[in-house]
Amino acid sequence: MGTIILGELIRQKIIERKMTVTKFARSIGCCRRNVYSIFGRRSLDTVQLRKISDVLEHNFFADC
């Protein structure tokens, strides 16, 4: 099994929720550019990941 890229899981969940990157960025309090940066990350700060989990209604902590 390969390394899990957390940012890719987040990107997939945004697509599943049919949410735009702009709307998602506003929901987590950042800009679109930062969201695209998140998509390439393998890990995130726990506070930011909690906020993303709440917005996307998915427990990303269980995926790590």
N, CA, C and O atoms as a Maestro MAE file, in Angstrom:
{
 s_m_m2io_version
 :::
 2.0.0
}

f_m_ct {
 s_m_title
 :::
 protein
 m_atom[256] {
  # First column is atom index #
  i_m_mmod_type
  r_m_x_coord
  r_m_y_coord
  r_m_z_coord
  i_m_residue_number
  s_m_chain_name
  s_m_pdb_residue_name
  s_m_pdb_atom_name
  i_m_atomic_number
  :::
  1 25 0.844 -1.186 0.000 1 A "MET " " N  " 7
  2 3 0.000 0.000 0.000 1 A "MET " " CA " 6
  3 2 0.886 1.244 0.000 1 A "MET " " C  " 6
  4 15 1.878 1.299 0.726 1 A "MET " " O  " 8
  5 25 0.532 2.243 -0.811 2 A "GLY " " N  " 7
  6 3 1.302 3.468 -0.920 2 A "GLY " " CA " 6
  7 2 1.020 4.418 0.233 2 A "GLY " " C  " 6
  8 15 0.128 4.191 1.050 2 A "GLY " " O  " 8
  9 25 1.793 5.473 0.274 3 A "THR " " N  " 7
  10 3 1.618 6.494 1.289 3 A "THR " " CA " 6
  11 2 0.332 7.278 1.013 3 A "THR " " C  " 6
  12 15 0.049 7.658 -0.123 3 A "THR " " O  " 8
  13 25 -0.424 7.506 2.062 4 A "ILE " " N  " 7
  14 3 -1.660 8.276 1.929 4 A "ILE " " CA " 6
  15 2 -1.305 9.757 1.828 4 A "ILE " " C  " 6
  16 15 -0.596 10.296 2.677 4 A "ILE " " O  " 8
  17 25 -1.805 10.402 0.786 5 A "ILE " " N  " 7
  18 3 -1.650 11.847 0.661 5 A "ILE " " CA " 6
  19 2 -2.964 12.456 1.135 5 A "ILE " " C  " 6
  20 15 -3.976 12.429 0.436 5 A "ILE " " O  " 8
  21 25 -2.915 12.999 2.336 6 A "LEU " " N  " 7
  22 3 -4.108 13.535 2.978 6 A "LEU " " CA " 6
  23 2 -4.786 14.588 2.111 6 A "LEU " " C  " 6
  24 15 -6.013 14.626 2.016 6 A "LEU " " O  " 8
  25 25 -3.995 15.432 1.485 7 A "GLY " " N  " 7
  26 3 -4.557 16.481 0.631 7 A "GLY " " CA " 6
  27 2 -5.382 15.922 -0.514 7 A "GLY " " C  " 6
  28 15 -6.391 16.511 -0.901 7 A "GLY " " O  " 8
  29 25 -4.958 14.794 -1.056 8 A "GLU " " N  " 7
  30 3 -5.709 14.159 -2.143 8 A "GLU " " CA " 6
  31 2 -7.054 13.628 -1.633 8 A "GLU " " C  " 6
  32 15 -8.064 13.716 -2.332 8 A "GLU " " O  " 8
  33 25 -7.062 13.085 -0.425 9 A "LEU " " N  " 7
  34 3 -8.325 12.630 0.163 9 A "LEU " " CA " 6
  35 2 -9.291 13.804 0.362 9 A "LEU " " C  " 6
  36 15 -10.494 13.682 0.128 9 A "LEU " " O  " 8
  37 25 -8.748 14.925 0.792 10 A "ILE " " N  " 7
  38 3 -9.566 16.128 0.978 10 A "ILE " " CA " 6
  39 2 -10.122 16.587 -0.363 10 A "ILE " " C  " 6
  40 15 -11.304 16.913 -0.470 10 A "ILE " " O  " 8
  41 25 -9.271 16.613 -1.387 11 A "ARG " " N  " 7
  42 3 -9.722 17.020 -2.727 11 A "ARG " " CA " 6
  43 2 -10.846 16.115 -3.219 11 A "ARG " " C  " 6
  44 15 -11.835 16.599 -3.769 11 A "ARG " " O  " 8
  45 25 -10.704 14.820 -3.027 12 A "GLN " " N  " 7
  46 3 -11.739 13.875 -3.455 12 A "GLN " " CA " 6
  47 2 -13.054 14.115 -2.727 12 A "GLN " " C  " 6
  48 15 -14.125 14.031 -3.329 12 A "GLN " " O  " 8
  49 25 -12.978 14.415 -1.432 13 A "LYS " " N  " 7
  50 3 -14.196 14.648 -0.648 13 A "LYS " " CA " 6
  51 2 -14.875 15.947 -1.093 13 A "LYS " " C  " 6
  52 15 -16.104 16.017 -1.111 13 A "LYS " " O  " 8
  53 25 -14.106 16.963 -1.446 14 A "ILE " " N  " 7
  54 3 -14.677 18.216 -1.956 14 A "ILE " " CA " 6
  55 2 -15.440 17.937 -3.249 14 A "ILE " " C  " 6
  56 15 -16.541 18.448 -3.450 14 A "ILE " " O  " 8
  57 25 -14.852 17.130 -4.118 15 A "ILE " " N  " 7
  58 3 -15.511 16.770 -5.380 15 A "ILE " " CA " 6
  59 2 -16.794 15.991 -5.101 15 A "ILE " " C  " 6
  60 15 -17.832 16.275 -5.698 15 A "ILE " " O  " 8
  61 25 -16.729 15.009 -4.196 16 A "GLU " " N  " 7
  62 3 -17.923 14.224 -3.848 16 A "GLU " " CA " 6
  63 2 -19.049 15.108 -3.333 16 A "GLU " " C  " 6
  64 15 -20.221 14.871 -3.627 16 A "GLU " " O  " 8
  65 25 -18.688 16.123 -2.566 17 A "ARG " " N  " 7
  66 3 -19.686 17.041 -1.980 17 A "ARG " " CA " 6
  67 2 -20.160 18.097 -2.983 17 A "ARG " " C  " 6
  68 15 -21.033 18.911 -2.683 17 A "ARG " " O  " 8
  69 25 -19.555 18.063 -4.195 18 A "LYS " " N  " 7
  70 3 -19.889 19.049 -5.237 18 A "LYS " " CA " 6
  71 2 -19.727 20.483 -4.721 18 A "LYS " " C  " 6
  72 15 -20.557 21.356 -4.973 18 A "LYS " " O  " 8
  73 25 -18.640 20.689 -3.999 19 A "MET " " N  " 7
  74 3 -18.330 21.987 -3.419 19 A "MET " " CA " 6
  75 2 -17.232 22.638 -4.253 19 A "MET " " C  " 6
  76 15 -16.289 21.964 -4.667 19 A "MET " " O  " 8
  77 25 -17.342 23.914 -4.499 20 A "THR " " N  " 7
  78 3 -16.287 24.608 -5.232 20 A "THR " " CA " 6
  79 2 -15.102 24.862 -4.302 20 A "THR " " C  " 6
  80 15 -15.250 24.909 -3.081 20 A "THR " " O  " 8
  81 25 -13.940 25.023 -4.896 21 A "VAL " " N  " 7
  82 3 -12.748 25.321 -4.105 21 A "VAL " " CA " 6
  83 2 -12.925 26.661 -3.390 21 A "VAL " " C  " 6
  84 15 -12.497 26.820 -2.247 21 A "VAL " " O  " 8
  85 25 -13.547 27.611 -4.058 22 A "THR " " N  " 7
  86 3 -13.778 28.928 -3.462 22 A "THR " " CA " 6
  87 2 -14.666 28.817 -2.229 22 A "THR " " C  " 6
  88 15 -14.366 29.406 -1.191 22 A "THR " " O  " 8
  89 25 -15.746 28.074 -2.338 23 A "LYS " " N  " 7
  90 3 -16.659 27.909 -1.192 23 A "LYS " " CA " 6
  91 2 -15.957 27.179 -0.056 23 A "LYS " " C  " 6
  92 15 -16.105 27.548 1.109 23 A "LYS " " O  " 8
  93 25 -15.194 26.146 -0.393 24 A "PHE " " N  " 7
  94 3 -14.463 25.410 0.625 24 A "PHE " " CA " 6
  95 2 -13.456 26.321 1.319 24 A "PHE " " C  " 6
  96 15 -13.349 26.315 2.546 24 A "PHE " " O  " 8
  97 25 -12.724 27.096 0.538 25 A "ALA " " N  " 7
  98 3 -11.726 28.017 1.111 25 A "ALA " " CA " 6
  99 2 -12.384 28.976 2.090 25 A "ALA " " C  " 6
  100 15 -11.868 29.195 3.186 25 A "ALA " " O  " 8
  101 25 -13.515 29.548 1.706 26 A "ARG " " N  " 7
  102 3 -14.232 30.458 2.616 26 A "ARG " " CA " 6
  103 2 -14.656 29.726 3.880 26 A "ARG " " C  " 6
  104 15 -14.570 30.279 4.976 26 A "ARG " " O  " 8
  105 25 -15.108 28.499 3.737 27 A "SER " " N  " 7
  106 3 -15.605 27.720 4.875 27 A "SER " " CA " 6
  107 2 -14.523 27.426 5.906 27 A "SER " " C  " 6
  108 15 -14.807 27.339 7.101 27 A "SER " " O  " 8
  109 25 -13.288 27.275 5.449 28 A "ILE " " N  " 7
  110 3 -12.208 26.991 6.394 28 A "ILE " " CA " 6
  111 2 -11.374 28.229 6.710 28 A "ILE " " C  " 6
  112 15 -10.398 28.152 7.457 28 A "ILE " " O  " 8
  113 25 -11.758 29.364 6.144 29 A "GLY " " N  " 7
  114 3 -11.101 30.630 6.473 29 A "GLY " " CA " 6
  115 2 -9.751 30.841 5.827 29 A "GLY " " C  " 6
  116 15 -8.833 31.365 6.458 29 A "GLY " " O  " 8
  117 25 -9.619 30.438 4.570 30 A "CYS " " N  " 7
  118 3 -8.363 30.696 3.857 30 A "CYS " " CA " 6
  119 2 -8.671 31.061 2.410 30 A "CYS " " C  " 6
  120 15 -9.835 31.156 2.020 30 A "CYS " " O  " 8
  121 25 -7.623 31.263 1.618 31 A "CYS " " N  " 7
  122 3 -7.824 31.616 0.217 31 A "CYS " " CA " 6
  123 2 -7.693 30.379 -0.675 31 A "CYS " " C  " 6
  124 15 -7.188 29.341 -0.245 31 A "CYS " " O  " 8
  125 25 -8.150 30.503 -1.909 32 A "ARG " " N  " 7
  126 3 -8.103 29.379 -2.862 32 A "ARG " " CA " 6
  127 2 -6.685 28.843 -3.042 32 A "ARG " " C  " 6
  128 15 -6.478 27.632 -3.115 32 A "ARG " " O  " 8
  129 25 -5.729 29.732 -3.113 33 A "ARG " " N  " 7
  130 3 -4.338 29.315 -3.311 33 A "ARG " " CA " 6
  131 2 -3.891 28.370 -2.189 33 A "ARG " " C  " 6
  132 15 -3.194 27.389 -2.443 33 A "ARG " " O  " 8
  133 25 -4.290 28.666 -0.959 34 A "ASN " " N  " 7
  134 3 -3.930 27.789 0.158 34 A "ASN " " CA " 6
  135 2 -4.605 26.426 0.039 34 A "ASN " " C  " 6
  136 15 -4.018 25.412 0.417 34 A "ASN " " O  " 8
  137 25 -5.828 26.392 -0.481 35 A "VAL " " N  " 7
  138 3 -6.525 25.114 -0.665 35 A "VAL " " CA " 6
  139 2 -5.755 24.243 -1.655 35 A "VAL " " C  " 6
  140 15 -5.574 23.048 -1.421 35 A "VAL " " O  " 8
  141 25 -5.305 24.834 -2.752 36 A "TYR " " N  " 7
  142 3 -4.535 24.057 -3.726 36 A "TYR " " CA " 6
  143 2 -3.221 23.562 -3.109 36 A "TYR " " C  " 6
  144 15 -2.736 22.489 -3.466 36 A "TYR " " O  " 8
  145 25 -2.656 24.325 -2.202 37 A "SER " " N  " 7
  146 3 -1.469 23.893 -1.477 37 A "SER " " CA " 6
  147 2 -1.794 22.696 -0.567 37 A "SER " " C  " 6
  148 15 -1.003 21.760 -0.455 37 A "SER " " O  " 8
  149 25 -2.951 22.739 0.069 38 A "ILE " " N  " 7
  150 3 -3.391 21.641 0.936 38 A "ILE " " CA " 6
  151 2 -3.493 20.341 0.146 38 A "ILE " " C  " 6
  152 15 -3.157 19.276 0.665 38 A "ILE " " O  " 8
  153 25 -3.952 20.415 -1.103 39 A "PHE " " N  " 7
  154 3 -4.142 19.211 -1.918 39 A "PHE " " CA " 6
  155 2 -2.857 18.399 -2.086 39 A "PHE " " C  " 6
  156 15 -2.929 17.190 -2.308 39 A "PHE " " O  " 8
  157 25 -1.704 19.020 -1.987 40 A "GLY " " N  " 7
  158 3 -0.448 18.308 -2.160 40 A "GLY " " CA " 6
  159 2 0.206 17.852 -0.866 40 A "GLY " " C  " 6
  160 15 1.274 17.241 -0.896 40 A "GLY " " O  " 8
  161 25 -0.411 18.136 0.257 41 A "ARG " " N  " 7
  162 3 0.208 17.820 1.548 41 A "ARG " " CA " 6
  163 2 -0.089 16.403 2.027 41 A "ARG " " C  " 6
  164 15 -1.149 15.837 1.759 41 A "ARG " " O  " 8
  165 25 0.876 15.862 2.736 42 A "ARG " " N  " 7
  166 3 0.718 14.535 3.349 42 A "ARG " " CA " 6
  167 2 0.185 14.651 4.772 42 A "ARG " " C  " 6
  168 15 -0.360 13.689 5.312 42 A "ARG " " O  " 8
  169 25 0.342 15.826 5.380 43 A "SER " " N  " 7
  170 3 -0.139 16.039 6.743 43 A "SER " " CA " 6
  171 2 -0.581 17.494 6.894 43 A "SER " " C  " 6
  172 15 -0.215 18.362 6.102 43 A "SER " " O  " 8
  173 25 -1.376 17.730 7.932 44 A "LEU " " N  " 7
  174 3 -1.871 19.075 8.226 44 A "LEU " " CA " 6
  175 2 -1.856 19.292 9.725 44 A "LEU " " C  " 6
  176 15 -1.848 18.338 10.503 44 A "LEU " " O  " 8
  177 25 -1.853 20.532 10.116 45 A "ASP " " N  " 7
  178 3 -2.016 20.912 11.512 45 A "ASP " " CA " 6
  179 2 -3.355 20.346 12.007 45 A "ASP " " C  " 6
  180 15 -4.343 20.375 11.273 45 A "ASP " " O  " 8
  181 25 -3.396 19.839 13.228 46 A "THR " " N  " 7
  182 3 -4.617 19.199 13.735 46 A "THR " " CA " 6
  183 2 -5.798 20.159 13.825 46 A "THR " " C  " 6
  184 15 -6.940 19.753 13.608 46 A "THR " " O  " 8
  185 25 -5.543 21.415 14.139 47 A "VAL " " N  " 7
  186 3 -6.634 22.396 14.216 47 A "VAL " " CA " 6
  187 2 -7.248 22.596 12.835 47 A "VAL " " C  " 6
  188 15 -8.470 22.624 12.686 47 A "VAL " " O  " 8
  189 25 -6.391 22.733 11.829 48 A "GLN " " N  " 7
  190 3 -6.883 22.913 10.466 48 A "GLN " " CA " 6
  191 2 -7.609 21.654 9.983 48 A "GLN " " C  " 6
  192 15 -8.647 21.748 9.328 48 A "GLN " " O  " 8
  193 25 -7.068 20.486 10.302 49 A "LEU " " N  " 7
  194 3 -7.701 19.242 9.880 49 A "LEU " " CA " 6
  195 2 -9.054 19.053 10.556 49 A "LEU " " C  " 6
  196 15 -9.976 18.521 9.936 49 A "LEU " " O  " 8
  197 25 -9.197 19.472 11.810 50 A "ARG " " N  " 7
  198 3 -10.488 19.393 12.507 50 A "ARG " " CA " 6
  199 2 -11.514 20.275 11.790 50 A "ARG " " C  " 6
  200 15 -12.655 19.861 11.586 50 A "ARG " " O  " 8
  201 25 -11.108 21.484 11.409 51 A "LYS " " N  " 7
  202 3 -12.008 22.399 10.721 51 A "LYS " " CA " 6
  203 2 -12.435 21.815 9.372 51 A "LYS " " C  " 6
  204 15 -13.610 21.880 9.010 51 A "LYS " " O  " 8
  205 25 -11.488 21.248 8.635 52 A "ILE " " N  " 7
  206 3 -11.783 20.633 7.342 52 A "ILE " " CA " 6
  207 2 -12.719 19.444 7.529 52 A "ILE " " C  " 6
  208 15 -13.660 19.261 6.756 52 A "ILE " " O  " 8
  209 25 -12.461 18.642 8.550 53 A "SER " " N  " 7
  210 3 -13.327 17.493 8.842 53 A "SER " " CA " 6
  211 2 -14.751 17.936 9.129 53 A "SER " " C  " 6
  212 15 -15.706 17.310 8.669 53 A "SER " " O  " 8
  213 25 -14.895 19.013 9.888 54 A "ASP " " N  " 7
  214 3 -16.230 19.532 10.206 54 A "ASP " " CA " 6
  215 2 -16.939 20.038 8.957 54 A "ASP " " C  " 6
  216 15 -18.112 19.733 8.743 54 A "ASP " " O  " 8
  217 25 -16.238 20.806 8.135 55 A "VAL " " N  " 7
  218 3 -16.837 21.377 6.928 55 A "VAL " " CA " 6
  219 2 -17.264 20.286 5.952 55 A "VAL " " C  " 6
  220 15 -18.341 20.365 5.360 55 A "VAL " " O  " 8
  221 25 -16.424 19.269 5.784 56 A "LEU " " N  " 7
  222 3 -16.713 18.214 4.807 56 A "LEU " " CA " 6
  223 2 -17.470 17.030 5.419 56 A "LEU " " C  " 6
  224 15 -17.784 16.057 4.733 56 A "LEU " " O  " 8
  225 25 -17.754 17.133 6.722 57 A "GLU " " N  " 7
  226 3 -18.487 16.086 7.439 57 A "GLU " " CA " 6
  227 2 -17.852 14.706 7.216 57 A "GLU " " C  " 6
  228 15 -18.522 13.728 6.885 57 A "GLU " " O  " 8
  229 25 -16.529 14.676 7.415 58 A "HIS " " N  " 7
  230 3 -15.772 13.426 7.249 58 A "HIS " " CA " 6
  231 2 -14.622 13.427 8.257 58 A "HIS " " C  " 6
  232 15 -13.939 14.438 8.418 58 A "HIS " " O  " 8
  233 25 -14.408 12.311 8.927 59 A "ASN " " N  " 7
  234 3 -13.332 12.210 9.922 59 A "ASN " " CA " 6
  235 2 -12.022 11.812 9.227 59 A "ASN " " C  " 6
  236 15 -11.731 10.629 9.050 59 A "ASN " " O  " 8
  237 25 -11.253 12.813 8.845 60 A "PHE " " N  " 7
  238 3 -9.978 12.558 8.175 60 A "PHE " " CA " 6
  239 2 -8.946 11.985 9.137 60 A "PHE " " C  " 6
  240 15 -7.958 11.397 8.696 60 A "PHE " " O  " 8
  241 25 -9.154 12.142 10.441 61 A "PHE " " N  " 7
  242 3 -8.234 11.574 11.425 61 A "PHE " " CA " 6
  243 2 -8.255 10.047 11.347 61 A "PHE " " C  " 6
  244 15 -7.239 9.400 11.603 61 A "PHE " " O  " 8
  245 25 -9.384 9.483 11.002 62 A "ALA " " N  " 7
  246 3 -9.509 8.034 10.887 62 A "ALA " " CA " 6
  247 2 -8.794 7.506 9.645 62 A "ALA " " C  " 6
  248 15 -8.461 6.323 9.581 62 A "ALA " " O  " 8
  249 25 -8.559 8.362 8.668 63 A "ASP " " N  " 7
  250 3 -7.903 7.958 7.415 63 A "ASP " " CA " 6
  251 2 -6.385 7.939 7.539 63 A "ASP " " C  " 6
  252 15 -5.707 7.345 6.700 63 A "ASP " " O  " 8
  253 25 -5.846 8.575 8.562 64 A "CYS " " N  " 7
  254 3 -4.384 8.695 8.702 64 A "CYS " " CA " 6
  255 2 -3.790 7.477 9.370 64 A "CYS " " C  " 6
  256 15 -2.577 7.410 9.566 64 A "CYS " " O  " 8
  :::
 }
 m_bond[255] {
  # First column is bond index #
  i_m_from
  i_m_to
  i_m_order
  :::
  1 1 2 1
  2 2 3 1
  3 3 4 2
  4 3 5 1
  5 5 6 1
  6 6 7 1
  7 7 8 2
  8 7 9 1
  9 9 10 1
  10 10 11 1
  11 11 12 2
  12 11 13 1
  13 13 14 1
  14 14 15 1
  15 15 16 2
  16 15 17 1
  17 17 18 1
  18 18 19 1
  19 19 20 2
  20 19 21 1
  21 21 22 1
  22 22 23 1
  23 23 24 2
  24 23 25 1
  25 25 26 1
  26 26 27 1
  27 27 28 2
  28 27 29 1
  29 29 30 1
  30 30 31 1
  31 31 32 2
  32 31 33 1
  33 33 34 1
  34 34 35 1
  35 35 36 2
  36 35 37 1
  37 37 38 1
  38 38 39 1
  39 39 40 2
  40 39 41 1
  41 41 42 1
  42 42 43 1
  43 43 44 2
  44 43 45 1
  45 45 46 1
  46 46 47 1
  47 47 48 2
  48 47 49 1
  49 49 50 1
  50 50 51 1
  51 51 52 2
  52 51 53 1
  53 53 54 1
  54 54 55 1
  55 55 56 2
  56 55 57 1
  57 57 58 1
  58 58 59 1
  59 59 60 2
  60 59 61 1
  61 61 62 1
  62 62 63 1
  63 63 64 2
  64 63 65 1
  65 65 66 1
  66 66 67 1
  67 67 68 2
  68 67 69 1
  69 69 70 1
  70 70 71 1
  71 71 72 2
  72 71 73 1
  73 73 74 1
  74 74 75 1
  75 75 76 2
  76 75 77 1
  77 77 78 1
  78 78 79 1
  79 79 80 2
  80 79 81 1
  81 81 82 1
  82 82 83 1
  83 83 84 2
  84 83 85 1
  85 85 86 1
  86 86 87 1
  87 87 88 2
  88 87 89 1
  89 89 90 1
  90 90 91 1
  91 91 92 2
  92 91 93 1
  93 93 94 1
  94 94 95 1
  95 95 96 2
  96 95 97 1
  97 97 98 1
  98 98 99 1
  99 99 100 2
  100 99 101 1
  101 101 102 1
  102 102 103 1
  103 103 104 2
  104 103 105 1
  105 105 106 1
  106 106 107 1
  107 107 108 2
  108 107 109 1
  109 109 110 1
  110 110 111 1
  111 111 112 2
  112 111 113 1
  113 113 114 1
  114 114 115 1
  115 115 116 2
  116 115 117 1
  117 117 118 1
  118 118 119 1
  119 119 120 2
  120 119 121 1
  121 121 122 1
  122 122 123 1
  123 123 124 2
  124 123 125 1
  125 125 126 1
  126 126 127 1
  127 127 128 2
  128 127 129 1
  129 129 130 1
  130 130 131 1
  131 131 132 2
  132 131 133 1
  133 133 134 1
  134 134 135 1
  135 135 136 2
  136 135 137 1
  137 137 138 1
  138 138 139 1
  139 139 140 2
  140 139 141 1
  141 141 142 1
  142 142 143 1
  143 143 144 2
  144 143 145 1
  145 145 146 1
  146 146 147 1
  147 147 148 2
  148 147 149 1
  149 149 150 1
  150 150 151 1
  151 151 152 2
  152 151 153 1
  153 153 154 1
  154 154 155 1
  155 155 156 2
  156 155 157 1
  157 157 158 1
  158 158 159 1
  159 159 160 2
  160 159 161 1
  161 161 162 1
  162 162 163 1
  163 163 164 2
  164 163 165 1
  165 165 166 1
  166 166 167 1
  167 167 168 2
  168 167 169 1
  169 169 170 1
  170 170 171 1
  171 171 172 2
  172 171 173 1
  173 173 174 1
  174 174 175 1
  175 175 176 2
  176 175 177 1
  177 177 178 1
  178 178 179 1
  179 179 180 2
  180 179 181 1
  181 181 182 1
  182 182 183 1
  183 183 184 2
  184 183 185 1
  185 185 186 1
  186 186 187 1
  187 187 188 2
  188 187 189 1
  189 189 190 1
  190 190 191 1
  191 191 192 2
  192 191 193 1
  193 193 194 1
  194 194 195 1
  195 195 196 2
  196 195 197 1
  197 197 198 1
  198 198 199 1
  199 199 200 2
  200 199 201 1
  201 201 202 1
  202 202 203 1
  203 203 204 2
  204 203 205 1
  205 205 206 1
  206 206 207 1
  207 207 208 2
  208 207 209 1
  209 209 210 1
  210 210 211 1
  211 211 212 2
  212 211 213 1
  213 213 214 1
  214 214 215 1
  215 215 216 2
  216 215 217 1
  217 217 218 1
  218 218 219 1
  219 219 220 2
  220 219 221 1
  221 221 222 1
  222 222 223 1
  223 223 224 2
  224 223 225 1
  225 225 226 1
  226 226 227 1
  227 227 228 2
  228 227 229 1
  229 229 230 1
  230 230 231 1
  231 231 232 2
  232 231 233 1
  233 233 234 1
  234 234 235 1
  235 235 236 2
  236 235 237 1
  237 237 238 1
  238 238 239 1
  239 239 240 2
  240 239 241 1
  241 241 242 1
  242 242 243 1
  243 243 244 2
  244 243 245 1
  245 245 246 1
  246 246 247 1
  247 247 248 2
  248 247 249 1
  249 249 250 1
  250 250 251 1
  251 251 252 2
  252 251 253 1
  253 253 254 1
  254 254 255 1
  255 255 256 2
  :::
 }
}
